[in-house]
């Protein structure tokens, strides 16, 4: 199916990985740009609305990580089953996953809507923004099951190596969101407009994305998928347990990471407004530093899963090493270029040379951080893709604690400021990468991989 033969055949090499990663890279760049334009339109309507979205998005991210329990487990399981060319079983897994997603989505959406007053208090939203917060959360949480279903389709297509189709669809969804947002601005009188109108544009675009994915899945000649709620329910218990076994650690991993980062961001807040602003504008640059790692590890997850399903453990080892080398090979020149241009890029956001000079120093530390991320992310992806999900989960708990402690000690206690916070980030990633590399070299993952591939 699609690129499957290349992933499990003789052509499995860096060129295949590049073939899978470049659409993801384009997706990240284009969607990041579209997102900035969308924010600019909303900011023209109301800066308070944009601030509300910034605060409310933390709650939305938490909910999306709950749905990740299904999408992460589905990605791992489906890639391995597809790698073994067990397409009839793929049908059952997809139907069961869609049923699970829909049911879980409705439960979370309903519970979330009923909890909006509590959620607003949890994010400490100012009184003057409470009504905007209620409007935003009512739509984003109330229709979060739409995002959940979309994420399930994304997991399905990426598991089969259809990265171009995912890129095309997600860019289309974001362009539609941008178009609908602009239509809201020009077609609804300002006196009648509210944040719900802007929030619903994303829901409509995501719904169209689901239809596009479903149409492509039905029309795939190599894989005759038939949507069957009955089949999804019949096989849901057995498949659900397998998906949850693989997905729960991954979903909780994202939640723990989000909580840890929220605490660290609190430390940045203790450093003052200037530090918060510096972190924000540096973050706009480091987003591009990390894109290669994000693209490669997303593609590598599908590739390794297919190799495991085909029982090619030796090729998995080779693939892991190549993935790390390719990540570093792209990240080093990219980070070097962005550091060299750092002063000019940061100058777009501010003319304060004090902030710019601090920002350039943080970009240097960010380069080290991205190298550490390149190794850590590839090793975590490799372990999770073969089914060894518990170890990365335990490591991220310990690494997150180290991140918090080091960031506080260096950044706050020793008054190193943002540099201390960044060293905390680096410590987290170095620990995660080193621990997972030791785990990988010990080879216990091979027995786990054979178990999930159905050979043990």
C-alpha positions as CSV (number, residue, x, y, z in Angstrom):
1,X,0.0,0.0,0.0
2,X,1.6,3.2,-1.1
3,X,5.2,3.5,0.1
4,X,4.9,0.2,2.1
5,X,7.0,-1.8,-0.4
6,X,9.8,0.7,-0.3
7,X,9.8,0.6,3.5
8,X,10.1,-3.1,3.8
9,X,11.9,-4.0,0.6
10,X,15.4,-3.5,-0.7
11,X,15.0,0.3,-1.1
12,X,14.8,0.9,2.7
13,X,17.4,3.6,3.2
14,X,17.8,7.3,3.8
15,X,16.2,8.2,0.4
16,X,13.0,6.4,1.5
17,X,13.0,8.3,4.8
18,X,13.5,11.5,3.0
19,X,10.7,10.7,0.6
20,X,8.4,10.3,3.6
21,X,9.7,13.3,5.7
22,X,9.7,16.1,3.2
23,X,5.9,16.4,3.0
24,X,5.8,16.6,6.8
25,X,8.4,19.3,6.7
26,X,6.4,21.3,4.1
27,X,3.3,20.8,6.2
28,X,5.0,22.2,9.3
29,X,6.3,25.3,7.5
30,X,3.1,26.1,5.6
31,X,0.8,25.5,8.5
32,X,2.9,27.5,10.8
33,X,2.7,30.4,8.4
34,X,-1.1,30.0,7.9
35,X,-1.5,29.9,11.7
36,X,0.3,33.2,12.1
37,X,-2.0,34.8,9.4
38,X,-5.0,33.4,11.2
39,X,-3.9,34.9,14.5
40,X,-3.3,38.3,12.8
41,X,-6.9,38.3,11.6
42,X,-8.3,37.5,15.0
43,X,-6.0,40.1,16.6
44,X,-7.5,42.7,14.3
45,X,-10.9,41.8,15.7
46,X,-9.7,41.8,19.3
47,X,-6.4,41.5,21.1
48,X,-8.4,40.2,24.1
49,X,-9.8,37.4,21.9
50,X,-6.3,36.4,20.8
51,X,-5.1,36.5,24.5
52,X,-8.1,34.3,25.4
53,X,-7.2,31.8,22.7
54,X,-3.6,31.7,24.1
55,X,-4.8,30.9,27.6
56,X,-7.6,28.5,26.5
57,X,-5.3,26.6,24.2
58,X,-3.6,25.1,27.2
59,X,-6.9,23.3,28.2
60,X,-7.5,22.3,24.6
61,X,-3.9,20.8,24.4
62,X,-4.6,18.8,27.5
63,X,-7.8,17.3,26.0
64,X,-6.0,16.5,22.7
65,X,-3.4,14.6,24.7
66,X,-6.3,12.5,26.2
67,X,-7.3,11.6,22.6
68,X,-3.7,10.8,21.9
69,X,-4.2,7.6,23.9
70,X,-6.0,6.3,20.9
71,X,-4.1,7.9,18.1
72,X,-0.6,6.9,19.5
73,X,-1.7,3.3,20.2
74,X,-3.4,3.1,16.8
75,X,-0.2,4.4,15.0
76,X,2.0,1.8,16.6
77,X,-0.3,-1.2,16.2
78,X,-1.5,-0.3,12.6
79,X,2.0,0.3,11.3
80,X,3.1,-3.2,12.5
81,X,0.0,-4.9,11.2
82,X,0.4,-3.2,7.8
83,X,4.1,-4.1,7.7
84,X,3.0,-7.7,7.9
85,X,0.5,-7.1,5.1
86,X,-2.4,-8.2,7.3
87,X,-4.8,-5.9,5.6
88,X,-8.0,-7.6,6.7
89,X,-6.9,-7.0,10.3
90,X,-6.2,-3.4,9.4
91,X,-9.8,-3.0,8.4
92,X,-10.9,-4.2,11.8
93,X,-8.4,-2.0,13.7
94,X,-9.5,1.1,11.8
95,X,-13.2,0.5,12.4
96,X,-12.7,-0.2,16.1
97,X,-10.5,2.9,16.5
98,X,-13.1,5.1,14.9
99,X,-15.8,3.7,17.1
100,X,-13.6,4.2,20.2
101,X,-12.7,7.7,19.2
102,X,-16.3,8.7,18.6
103,X,-17.5,7.3,21.9
104,X,-14.6,8.7,23.9
105,X,-14.9,12.0,22.1
106,X,-18.5,12.5,22.9
107,X,-17.9,11.6,26.6
108,X,-14.9,14.1,26.9
109,X,-16.7,16.8,24.9
110,X,-19.8,16.6,27.1
111,X,-17.8,16.4,30.4
112,X,-15.6,19.3,29.2
113,X,-18.6,21.6,28.4
114,X,-20.1,20.9,31.8
115,X,-16.7,21.7,33.4
116,X,-16.1,25.1,31.6
117,X,-16.6,27.2,34.8
118,X,-14.1,25.1,36.6
119,X,-11.6,25.1,33.7
120,X,-11.8,28.9,33.5
121,X,-10.8,29.1,37.1
122,X,-7.9,26.6,36.6
123,X,-6.3,28.7,34.0
124,X,-6.8,31.9,36.1
125,X,-8.4,33.8,33.2
126,X,-9.0,37.5,34.1
127,X,-12.6,38.4,34.9
128,X,-12.9,40.7,31.9
129,X,-12.0,37.8,29.6
130,X,-14.3,35.2,31.2
131,X,-17.1,35.6,28.6
132,X,-14.6,35.3,25.8
133,X,-13.1,32.2,27.5
134,X,-16.5,30.6,27.8
135,X,-17.3,31.2,24.1
136,X,-13.9,29.7,23.0
137,X,-14.1,26.6,25.2
138,X,-17.7,26.0,24.5
139,X,-16.8,25.5,20.8
140,X,-13.4,24.0,21.0
141,X,-14.2,21.5,23.8
142,X,-17.8,20.9,22.7
143,X,-16.6,19.8,19.2
144,X,-13.3,18.4,20.3
145,X,-14.5,14.9,19.1
146,X,-14.2,16.3,15.6
147,X,-10.5,16.9,16.2
148,X,-10.2,13.5,17.7
149,X,-11.7,11.8,14.6
150,X,-9.4,13.8,12.4
151,X,-6.4,12.8,14.4
152,X,-7.4,9.1,14.1
153,X,-7.5,9.5,10.3
154,X,-4.1,11.2,10.4
155,X,-2.7,8.3,12.4
156,X,-4.2,5.8,9.9
157,X,-2.7,7.4,6.8
158,X,0.7,8.0,8.4
159,X,0.9,4.4,9.6
160,X,0.6,3.4,6.0
161,X,3.3,5.9,4.9
162,X,0.8,8.2,3.1
163,X,2.6,11.4,4.2
164,X,1.7,13.4,1.1
165,X,-2.0,12.8,1.5
166,X,-1.8,13.9,5.1
167,X,0.1,17.0,4.2
168,X,-2.3,17.9,1.4
169,X,-5.3,17.4,3.6
170,X,-4.0,19.3,6.7
171,X,-2.8,22.2,4.6
172,X,-6.3,22.3,3.0
173,X,-7.9,22.2,6.4
174,X,-5.7,25.2,7.6
175,X,-6.3,27.1,4.4
176,X,-10.1,26.6,4.8
177,X,-9.8,27.8,8.4
178,X,-8.0,30.9,7.3
179,X,-10.6,31.5,4.5
180,X,-13.6,31.0,6.9
181,X,-11.9,33.2,9.5
182,X,-11.6,36.0,6.9
183,X,-15.2,35.5,5.8
184,X,-16.4,35.9,9.4
185,X,-14.5,39.2,9.6
186,X,-16.0,40.6,6.4
187,X,-19.5,39.1,6.4
188,X,-20.6,39.5,10.1
189,X,-21.1,43.0,11.4
190,X,-18.6,43.8,14.2
191,X,-21.3,44.5,16.7
192,X,-22.8,41.0,16.1
193,X,-19.5,39.1,16.0
194,X,-18.1,37.1,18.8
195,X,-15.3,34.6,19.5
196,X,-17.6,31.6,18.9
197,X,-17.8,32.7,15.2
198,X,-14.1,32.5,14.8
199,X,-13.7,29.2,16.8
200,X,-16.4,27.4,14.7
201,X,-14.3,28.0,11.5
202,X,-11.8,25.5,12.7
203,X,-14.5,22.9,13.5
204,X,-16.0,23.3,10.0
205,X,-12.6,23.0,8.3
206,X,-11.7,19.9,10.3
207,X,-15.1,18.3,9.4
208,X,-14.3,18.8,5.7
209,X,-10.8,17.3,6.4
210,X,-12.5,14.1,7.8
211,X,-14.6,13.8,4.7
212,X,-11.5,14.2,2.5
213,X,-9.6,11.5,4.5
214,X,-12.6,9.1,4.3
215,X,-13.0,9.6,0.6
216,X,-9.3,8.8,0.0
217,X,-9.4,5.8,2.3
218,X,-12.4,4.4,0.4
219,X,-10.8,5.0,-3.0
220,X,-7.4,3.4,-2.2
221,X,-7.1,0.5,-4.6
222,X,-4.5,-1.4,-2.6
223,X,-6.6,-1.4,0.5
224,X,-10.4,-1.9,0.3
225,X,-11.6,-0.2,3.4
226,X,-15.3,-0.4,4.3
227,X,-16.7,1.6,7.2
228,X,-18.7,-0.7,9.5
229,X,-19.8,0.4,12.9
230,X,-21.0,-3.1,13.6
231,X,-17.6,-4.6,12.8
232,X,-16.0,-1.8,14.9
233,X,-18.1,-2.7,17.9
234,X,-17.7,-6.5,17.5
235,X,-13.9,-6.3,17.4
236,X,-13.6,-3.3,19.7
237,X,-12.9,-5.1,23.0
238,X,-9.9,-7.1,21.7
239,X,-8.5,-4.3,19.6
240,X,-9.3,-1.7,22.2
241,X,-7.2,-3.4,24.8
242,X,-4.2,-3.6,22.4
243,X,-4.5,0.1,21.4
244,X,-4.9,1.2,25.0
245,X,-1.9,-0.9,26.1
246,X,0.3,0.9,23.6
247,X,-1.5,4.2,23.7
248,X,-2.0,5.0,27.4
249,X,1.7,5.5,28.2
250,X,2.0,7.7,25.1
251,X,-1.1,9.8,25.9
252,X,-0.1,10.2,29.6
253,X,3.5,11.1,28.4
254,X,2.1,14.1,26.6
255,X,0.1,15.2,29.6
256,X,3.1,14.9,32.0
257,X,5.3,16.8,29.6
258,X,2.6,19.6,29.3
259,X,2.3,19.9,33.0
260,X,6.1,20.1,33.4
261,X,6.4,22.7,30.7
262,X,3.6,24.7,32.4
263,X,5.6,24.7,35.6
264,X,8.8,25.8,33.8
265,X,6.9,28.6,32.0
266,X,5.9,29.7,35.5
267,X,9.6,30.1,36.3
268,X,10.0,32.3,33.2
269,X,7.1,34.4,34.5
270,X,9.0,34.8,37.8
271,X,11.9,36.4,35.8
272,X,9.6,39.2,34.5
273,X,7.9,40.5,31.4
274,X,11.1,40.9,29.5
275,X,12.1,37.3,30.0
276,X,8.6,36.1,28.9
277,X,8.8,38.3,25.8
278,X,12.3,37.1,25.0
279,X,11.2,33.4,25.3
280,X,8.2,34.1,23.1
281,X,10.2,35.6,20.2
282,X,13.0,33.0,20.6
283,X,10.4,30.3,20.4
284,X,9.3,31.6,17.0
285,X,12.9,30.8,15.8
286,X,13.4,27.5,17.6
287,X,10.2,26.2,16.0
288,X,12.0,26.1,12.7
289,X,15.1,24.6,14.4
290,X,13.1,21.6,15.6
291,X,11.1,21.0,12.3
292,X,13.6,18.5,10.9
293,X,13.5,16.4,14.0
294,X,9.7,16.5,14.0
295,X,9.4,15.5,10.4
296,X,12.0,12.7,10.5
297,X,10.7,11.1,13.7
298,X,7.1,11.1,12.4
299,X,8.3,9.4,9.2
300,X,10.6,7.0,11.1
301,X,7.8,5.9,13.4
302,X,5.8,4.5,10.4
303,X,9.0,3.0,8.8
304,X,10.1,1.2,11.9
305,X,6.6,-0.1,12.5
306,X,6.4,-1.6,9.0
307,X,9.9,-3.2,9.4
308,X,8.8,-4.8,12.7
309,X,5.6,-6.1,11.1
310,X,7.7,-7.6,8.3
311,X,10.0,-9.2,11.0
312,X,13.1,-7.4,9.8
313,X,14.7,-6.6,13.1
314,X,18.2,-6.1,11.7
315,X,17.0,-3.5,9.3
316,X,15.3,-1.7,12.3
317,X,18.7,-1.3,13.9
318,X,20.2,0.1,10.8
319,X,17.3,2.4,10.2
320,X,17.6,3.8,13.8
321,X,21.2,4.7,13.3
322,X,20.6,6.3,9.9
323,X,17.6,8.3,11.3
324,X,19.8,9.9,14.0
325,X,22.6,10.7,11.5
326,X,20.1,12.3,9.1
327,X,18.5,14.3,11.8
328,X,21.8,15.7,13.0
329,X,23.0,16.2,9.5
330,X,20.0,18.5,8.8
331,X,19.8,20.1,12.2
332,X,23.4,21.3,12.5
333,X,23.5,23.5,9.4
334,X,19.9,24.7,10.0
335,X,20.7,25.8,13.6
336,X,23.9,27.4,12.4
337,X,22.1,29.4,9.8
338,X,19.4,30.6,12.2
339,X,22.0,31.5,14.9
340,X,23.9,33.6,12.3
341,X,20.7,35.3,11.3
342,X,19.4,35.5,14.8
343,X,20.1,39.2,15.4
344,X,18.2,40.1,12.3
345,X,15.3,37.8,12.9
346,X,14.8,38.9,16.5
347,X,15.1,42.5,15.3
348,X,11.8,41.9,13.5
349,X,10.0,41.7,16.8
350,X,11.9,44.3,18.9
351,X,14.5,47.1,18.6
352,X,15.7,46.6,22.2
353,X,19.3,45.4,21.8
354,X,19.3,44.1,25.4
355,X,16.6,41.6,24.5
356,X,18.2,40.8,21.1
357,X,21.6,40.0,22.7
358,X,20.0,37.8,25.3
359,X,17.9,36.1,22.6
360,X,21.0,35.4,20.4
361,X,22.7,33.7,23.4
362,X,19.6,31.6,24.0
363,X,19.6,30.6,20.3
364,X,23.1,29.2,20.8
365,X,21.8,27.1,23.7
366,X,18.9,26.2,21.6
367,X,21.2,24.7,19.0
368,X,22.6,22.4,21.6
369,X,19.1,21.6,22.8
370,X,18.0,20.7,19.2
371,X,21.0,18.3,18.9
372,X,20.0,16.6,22.1
373,X,16.3,16.6,20.9
374,X,17.4,14.9,17.6
375,X,18.9,12.0,19.5
376,X,16.3,11.7,22.2
377,X,13.3,12.0,19.9
378,X,14.6,9.3,17.5
379,X,15.4,6.9,20.3
380,X,12.0,7.5,22.0
381,X,10.3,7.0,18.6
382,X,12.2,3.8,17.9
383,X,11.3,2.3,21.3
384,X,7.6,3.3,21.0
385,X,7.4,2.0,17.4
386,X,8.5,-1.5,18.3
387,X,6.0,-1.5,21.2
388,X,8.4,-0.7,24.1
389,X,6.2,2.1,25.4
390,X,6.6,1.8,29.2
391,X,10.2,2.7,29.4
392,X,9.9,6.1,27.5
393,X,6.9,6.9,29.7
394,X,8.9,6.3,32.9
395,X,11.9,8.2,31.6
396,X,9.9,11.2,30.7
397,X,8.6,11.4,34.3
398,X,12.1,11.4,35.7
399,X,13.5,13.7,33.0
400,X,10.6,16.2,33.6
401,X,11.5,16.3,37.3
402,X,15.1,17.0,36.4
403,X,14.0,19.7,34.0
404,X,12.0,21.4,36.7
405,X,14.7,21.1,39.3
406,X,17.6,22.2,37.1
407,X,15.5,25.1,35.6
408,X,14.6,26.4,39.1
409,X,18.1,25.9,40.6
410,X,20.0,27.6,37.7
411,X,17.4,30.0,36.4
412,X,15.9,31.3,39.7
413,X,18.1,30.3,42.6
414,X,21.4,31.0,40.9
415,X,19.8,33.9,38.9
416,X,21.1,32.7,35.6
417,X,17.8,33.7,34.0
418,X,16.7,32.2,30.7
419,X,20.1,30.6,30.2
420,X,19.5,28.5,33.3
421,X,16.0,27.6,32.1
422,X,17.4,26.4,28.8
423,X,20.0,24.3,30.5
424,X,17.2,22.6,32.3
425,X,15.6,21.8,28.9
426,X,18.9,20.4,27.7
427,X,19.4,18.3,30.8
428,X,15.9,16.8,30.2
429,X,16.6,15.8,26.6
430,X,20.2,14.5,27.3
431,X,18.9,12.3,30.0
432,X,16.0,11.0,27.9
433,X,18.2,10.3,24.9
434,X,21.0,8.6,26.9
435,X,18.6,6.4,28.9
436,X,16.7,5.3,25.8
437,X,19.9,4.6,23.9
438,X,21.1,2.3,26.7
439,X,17.7,0.6,26.7
440,X,18.0,0.2,22.9
441,X,21.5,-1.3,22.9
442,X,20.5,-3.8,25.6
443,X,18.1,-5.3,23.0
444,X,15.1,-6.1,25.2
445,X,12.9,-4.3,22.7
446,X,13.4,-7.2,20.2
447,X,11.3,-9.6,22.3
448,X,8.7,-6.9,22.8
449,X,8.7,-6.2,19.0
450,X,8.2,-9.9,18.2
451,X,5.3,-10.2,20.6
452,X,3.4,-7.3,19.1
453,X,4.3,-8.5,15.6
454,X,2.5,-11.7,16.5
455,X,5.6,-14.0,16.4
456,X,5.7,-14.7,20.1
